[in-house]
């Protein structure tokens, strides 16, 4: 059982305490890219 808890410590996500923060960061970044590309194509249309 001790080995299992040590593996769990090694699997910790760097920078953020939870994986859900990473998911929200990626979703937000993709949303930002969509908005930027929308305005980019509108400007050059």
VOZA-928792 format. One record per atom (N, C-alpha, C, O, CB): residue in one letter; y, z, x; atom name. Coordinates in pm, 1 decimal. Glycine has a CB too. Layout:
<pts>
- A, Y, Z, X, CA
...
</pts>
This chain:
<pts>
- X, -119.7, 0.0, 82.5, N
- X, 0.0, 0.0, 0.0, CA
- X, 126.0, 0.0, 86.8, C
- X, 228.6, -55.9, 48.1, O
- X, -0.1, 121.1, -93.8, CB
- X, 117.9, 62.2, 202.9, N
- X, 233.3, 67.1, 292.4, CA
- X, 270.2, -73.4, 339.7, C
- X, 388.4, -106.0, 351.4, O
- X, 204.2, 158.4, 413.2, CB
- X, 171.2, -155.2, 366.4, N
- X, 195.3, -292.2, 411.8, CA
- X, 271.1, -370.8, 306.1, C
- X, 360.0, -449.4, 338.9, O
- X, 62.7, -362.5, 445.1, CB
- X, 237.0, -350.2, 180.2, N
- X, 302.4, -422.1, 71.3, CA
- X, 451.7, -389.7, 66.1, C
- X, 533.4, -479.3, 44.9, O
- X, 236.0, -387.7, -62.6, CB
- X, 488.1, -263.4, 84.9, N
- X, 629.1, -224.7, 80.5, CA
- X, 704.0, -278.4, 202.5, C
- X, 822.9, -308.8, 193.6, O
- X, 642.5, -71.6, 72.9, CB
- X, 635.7, -289.9, 315.4, N
- X, 700.4, -346.3, 433.6, CA
- X, 726.2, -494.8, 413.9, C
- X, 831.6, -544.3, 453.9, O
- X, 614.4, -323.2, 559.0, CB
- X, 632.5, -567.4, 353.0, N
- X, 654.1, -708.5, 325.4, CA
- X, 769.8, -727.2, 229.2, C
- X, 846.9, -822.4, 241.2, O
- X, 527.6, -772.0, 268.8, CB
- X, 781.9, -636.2, 133.8, N
- X, 889.1, -643.4, 35.0, CA
- X, 1025.4, -628.7, 104.0, C
- X, 1121.8, -695.6, 66.7, O
- X, 870.8, -533.9, -73.4, CB
- X, 1032.7, -542.5, 203.0, N
- X, 1157.5, -523.4, 276.8, CA
- X, 1193.7, -649.4, 356.5, C
- X, 1311.4, -683.1, 369.2, O
- X, 1145.9, -402.1, 371.2, CB
- X, 1092.6, -718.7, 409.9, N
- X, 1118.2, -838.8, 487.9, CA
- X, 1162.4, -954.8, 399.0, C
- X, 1228.0, -1047.1, 447.2, O
- X, 993.8, -877.6, 566.6, CB
- X, 1128.0, -951.9, 270.7, N
- X, 1161.3, -1060.4, 179.8, CA
- X, 1300.0, -1045.2, 118.6, C
- X, 1339.4, -1126.8, 35.3, O
- X, 1058.5, -1068.7, 70.7, CB
- X, 1374.4, -942.8, 158.0, N
- X, 1507.1, -922.5, 100.7, CA
- X, 1595.4, -1043.9, 125.4, C
- X, 1586.4, -1109.3, 229.3, O
- X, 1572.4, -796.8, 159.1, CB
- X, 1680.0, -1072.2, 28.6, N
- X, 1768.8, -1187.1, 37.4, CA
- X, 1888.5, -1150.2, 124.2, C
- X, 1949.7, -1045.6, 102.7, O
- X, 1814.5, -1233.5, -103.6, CB
- X, 1922.9, -1233.5, 221.4, N
- X, 2041.2, -1202.7, 300.3, CA
- X, 2169.2, -1226.7, 219.5, C
- X, 2171.4, -1311.7, 130.5, O
- X, 2042.7, -1286.8, 428.3, CB
- X, 2272.7, -1153.9, 249.7, N
- X, 2406.5, -1170.3, 192.8, CA
- X, 2421.8, -1110.6, 54.1, C
- X, 2518.8, -1038.7, 30.3, O
- X, 2441.2, -1314.9, 187.3, CB
- X, 2331.8, -1136.7, -37.1, N
- X, 2341.2, -1082.7, -172.0, CA
- X, 2224.0, -989.1, -198.6, C
- X, 2114.1, -1012.0, -148.0, O
- X, 2344.8, -1196.2, -276.3, CB
- X, 2246.1, -883.3, -277.9, N
- X, 2135.9, -790.4, -304.2, CA
- X, 2030.7, -843.0, -401.3, C
- X, 1918.4, -792.7, -402.0, O
- X, 2190.7, -662.9, -357.4, CB
- X, 2063.5, -941.7, -482.6, N
- X, 1968.4, -993.3, -581.3, CA
- X, 1962.2, -1145.3, -574.6, C
- X, 2059.5, -1211.6, -538.6, O
- X, 2007.2, -947.8, -723.5, CB
- X, 1846.3, -1198.9, -609.6, N
- X, 1829.5, -1343.7, -613.9, CA
- X, 1914.2, -1404.8, -724.0, C
- X, 1958.2, -1518.9, -710.1, O
- X, 1682.8, -1380.1, -634.3, CB
- X, 1938.7, -1332.7, -833.3, N
- X, 2015.3, -1389.7, -944.9, CA
- X, 2157.1, -1426.7, -901.3, C
- X, 2216.1, -1519.6, -956.4, O
- X, 2020.7, -1290.3, -1062.4, CB
- X, 2212.4, -1355.1, -802.8, N
- X, 2345.4, -1391.4, -752.5, CA
- X, 2342.5, -1528.2, -684.6, C
- X, 2436.1, -1607.2, -697.3, O
- X, 2396.9, -1284.6, -654.0, CB
- X, 2234.6, -1554.6, -613.0, N
- X, 2221.0, -1686.5, -550.6, CA
- X, 2213.0, -1795.5, -656.6, C
- X, 2274.3, -1901.2, -641.8, O
- X, 2096.4, -1691.3, -460.2, CB
- X, 2136.6, -1770.0, -765.3, N
- X, 2124.0, -1869.6, -871.6, CA
- X, 2259.3, -1897.9, -934.2, C
- X, 2293.6, -2013.8, -957.5, O
- X, 2024.7, -1822.5, -978.8, CB
- X, 2336.4, -1794.3, -961.7, N
- X, 2469.3, -1814.6, -1021.2, CA
- X, 2562.8, -1886.8, -924.3, C
- X, 2644.8, -1967.9, -967.3, O
- X, 2530.6, -1679.4, -1062.6, CB
- X, 2552.1, -1859.2, -796.9, N
- X, 2634.0, -1928.3, -697.3, CA
- X, 2602.2, -2077.5, -695.5, C
- X, 2693.0, -2160.6, -691.3, O
- X, 2611.8, -1867.5, -557.7, CB
- X, 2474.2, -2111.4, -698.6, N
- X, 2433.6, -2252.5, -697.5, CA
- X, 2477.2, -2322.2, -826.4, C
- X, 2527.4, -2434.5, -821.5, O
- X, 2280.5, -2264.7, -679.6, CB
- X, 2458.8, -2257.3, -941.1, N
- X, 2500.1, -2316.0, -1068.5, CA
- X, 2651.4, -2337.1, -1070.4, C
- X, 2699.1, -2441.5, -1114.8, O
- X, 2456.8, -2226.3, -1186.5, CB
- X, 2726.2, -2238.7, -1022.6, N
- X, 2872.0, -2251.9, -1016.7, CA
- X, 2915.9, -2363.1, -924.5, C
- X, 3008.5, -2437.8, -956.4, O
- X, 2934.3, -2122.4, -972.0, CB
- X, 2849.7, -2375.1, -809.3, N
- X, 2883.8, -2480.3, -714.4, CA
- X, 2855.2, -2618.7, -772.8, C
- X, 2934.8, -2711.2, -756.1, O
- X, 2806.3, -2461.1, -583.8, CB
- X, 2741.8, -2632.7, -841.3, N
- X, 2709.6, -2761.5, -903.4, CA
- X, 2808.1, -2793.8, -1015.3, C
- X, 2847.9, -2909.2, -1031.1, O
- X, 2565.8, -2760.6, -958.1, CB
- X, 2847.3, -2694.0, -1092.3, N
- X, 2948.0, -2714.7, -1195.9, CA
- X, 3080.6, -2758.8, -1136.1, C
- X, 3146.7, -2847.9, -1189.4, O
- X, 2967.4, -2587.3, -1277.2, CB
- X, 3119.4, -2696.8, -1025.8, N
- X, 3242.9, -2735.4, -957.1, CA
- X, 3235.3, -2879.8, -908.0, C
- X, 3332.1, -2954.7, -920.6, O
- X, 3270.4, -2641.0, -838.9, CB
- X, 3121.7, -2918.7, -852.6, N
- X, 3105.8, -3057.0, -807.2, CA
- X, 3117.1, -3155.7, -922.8, C
- X, 3178.3, -3261.6, -908.2, O
- X, 2971.4, -3074.4, -737.0, CB
- X, 3059.1, -3122.0, -1036.5, N
- X, 3067.4, -3210.2, -1152.9, CA
- X, 3212.2, -3228.2, -1194.9, C
- X, 3255.9, -3340.0, -1222.3, O
- X, 2984.4, -3154.5, -1269.8, CB
- X, 3286.5, -3119.0, -1200.1, N
- X, 3428.3, -3126.9, -1239.3, CA
- X, 3507.9, -3208.0, -1137.8, C
- X, 3589.3, -3292.1, -1175.9, O
- X, 3489.0, -2985.5, -1253.1, CB
- X, 3485.0, -3183.6, -1008.9, N
- X, 3558.5, -3257.7, -906.4, CA
- X, 3527.6, -3406.8, -910.0, C
- X, 3618.5, -3489.0, -898.5, O
- X, 3526.2, -3202.3, -769.0, CB
- X, 3400.5, -3442.6, -925.9, N
- X, 3366.3, -3584.7, -933.5, CA
- X, 3418.4, -3649.0, -1060.7, C
- X, 3450.0, -3768.0, -1060.7, O
- X, 3216.1, -3603.0, -925.0, CB
- X, 3428.1, -3573.2, -1169.3, N
- X, 3484.7, -3625.1, -1293.4, CA
- X, 3631.2, -3664.1, -1271.6, C
- X, 3672.4, -3774.4, -1307.6, O
- X, 3472.3, -3520.3, -1407.2, CB
- X, 3709.6, -3573.4, -1212.6, N
- X, 3850.6, -3603.2, -1187.9, CA
- X, 3867.3, -3710.6, -1081.1, C
- X, 3961.4, -3789.6, -1087.8, O
- X, 3924.9, -3476.6, -1146.3, CB
- X, 3779.6, -3714.9, -984.6, N
- X, 3784.6, -3816.1, -880.0, CA
- X, 3765.6, -3955.5, -940.1, C
- X, 3841.2, -4047.6, -909.3, O
- X, 3677.4, -3788.4, -772.8, CB
- X, 3664.5, -3970.5, -1025.8, N
- X, 3640.4, -4102.9, -1085.8, CA
- X, 3748.5, -4137.2, -1188.8, C
- X, 3781.0, -4254.7, -1206.0, O
- X, 3500.9, -4107.4, -1152.6, CB
- X, 3804.6, -4037.1, -1257.3, N
- X, 3912.9, -4063.1, -1352.7, CA
- X, 4036.8, -4112.4, -1279.3, C
- X, 4107.1, -4201.3, -1327.3, O
- X, 3946.0, -3936.1, -1434.1, CB
- X, 4062.9, -4054.7, -1163.6, N
- X, 4179.9, -4092.9, -1084.7, CA
- X, 4169.4, -4238.0, -1033.9, C
- X, 4268.9, -4310.4, -1033.8, O
- X, 4196.6, -3996.7, -966.0, CB
- X, 4052.4, -4279.7, -991.8, N
- X, 4035.2, -4413.9, -935.6, CA
- X, 3985.4, -4516.5, -1036.1, C
- X, 3951.6, -4628.7, -998.5, O
- X, 3940.1, -4408.2, -820.6, CB
- X, 3980.6, -4479.6, -1162.9, N
- X, 3933.5, -4574.7, -1266.0, CA
- X, 4039.2, -4679.8, -1294.3, C
- X, 4018.0, -4767.9, -1377.6, O
- X, 3897.0, -4500.7, -1396.7, CB
</pts>
